[in-house]
Amino acid sequence: MDKVAMLIGVLLAFLTFLGNIAYQEFRRQRERLQEEKDEKRKQELHAADMQLKAALLKQVEHPNGTHSTITTRACSTE
């Protein structure tokens, strides 16, 4: 009976070890995918921010190509 209990204990320990390896690999894969999604989202937000800034820059450009500021626009006699 002791040998059977020892065999069951060793088998359960081995199965636990294999289960832990499988879980750790699954967790690493999930974290890698999350990091890739985060990086892609960060790039998309940066691109959207650059488009917004470019649109705002176009709004403040003078016809001669120089940029105005709020104070020069307010003080302008045009």
Secondary structure as a PSIPRED ss2 file (coil, helix, strand):
# PSIPRED VFORMAT (PSIPRED V4.0)

   1 M C   1.000  0.000  0.000
   2 D H   0.000  1.000  0.000
   3 K H   0.000  1.000  0.000
   4 V H   0.000  1.000  0.000
   5 A H   0.000  1.000  0.000
   6 M H   0.000  1.000  0.000
   7 L H   0.000  1.000  0.000
   8 I H   0.000  1.000  0.000
   9 G H   0.000  1.000  0.000
  10 V H   0.000  1.000  0.000
  11 L H   0.000  1.000  0.000
  12 L H   0.000  1.000  0.000
  13 A H   0.000  1.000  0.000
  14 F H   0.000  1.000  0.000
  15 L H   0.000  1.000  0.000
  16 T H   0.000  1.000  0.000
  17 F H   0.000  1.000  0.000
  18 L H   0.000  1.000  0.000
  19 G H   0.000  1.000  0.000
  20 N H   0.000  1.000  0.000
  21 I H   0.000  1.000  0.000
  22 A H   0.000  1.000  0.000
  23 Y H   0.000  1.000  0.000
  24 Q H   0.000  1.000  0.000
  25 E H   0.000  1.000  0.000
  26 F H   0.000  1.000  0.000
  27 R H   0.000  1.000  0.000
  28 R H   0.000  1.000  0.000
  29 Q H   0.000  1.000  0.000
  30 R H   0.000  1.000  0.000
  31 E H   0.000  1.000  0.000
  32 R H   0.000  1.000  0.000
  33 L H   0.000  1.000  0.000
  34 Q H   0.000  1.000  0.000
  35 E H   0.000  1.000  0.000
  36 E H   0.000  1.000  0.000
  37 K H   0.000  1.000  0.000
  38 D H   0.000  1.000  0.000
  39 E H   0.000  1.000  0.000
  40 K H   0.000  1.000  0.000
  41 R H   0.000  1.000  0.000
  42 K H   0.000  1.000  0.000
  43 Q H   0.000  1.000  0.000
  44 E H   0.000  1.000  0.000
  45 L H   0.000  1.000  0.000
  46 H H   0.000  1.000  0.000
  47 A H   0.000  1.000  0.000
  48 A H   0.000  1.000  0.000
  49 D H   0.000  1.000  0.000
  50 M H   0.000  1.000  0.000
  51 Q H   0.000  1.000  0.000
  52 L H   0.000  1.000  0.000
  53 K H   0.000  1.000  0.000
  54 A H   0.000  1.000  0.000
  55 A H   0.000  1.000  0.000
  56 L H   0.000  1.000  0.000
  57 L H   0.000  1.000  0.000
  58 K H   0.000  1.000  0.000
  59 Q H   0.000  1.000  0.000
  60 V C   1.000  0.000  0.000
  61 E E   0.000  0.000  1.000
  62 H C   1.000  0.000  0.000
  63 P C   1.000  0.000  0.000
  64 N C   1.000  0.000  0.000
  65 G C   1.000  0.000  0.000
  66 T C   1.000  0.000  0.000
  67 H E   0.000  0.000  1.000
  68 S C   1.000  0.000  0.000
  69 T C   1.000  0.000  0.000
  70 I H   0.000  1.000  0.000
  71 T H   0.000  1.000  0.000
  72 T H   0.000  1.000  0.000
  73 R H   0.000  1.000  0.000
  74 A H   0.000  1.000  0.000
  75 C H   0.000  1.000  0.000
  76 S C   1.000  0.000  0.000
  77 T C   1.000  0.000  0.000
  78 E C   1.000  0.000  0.000
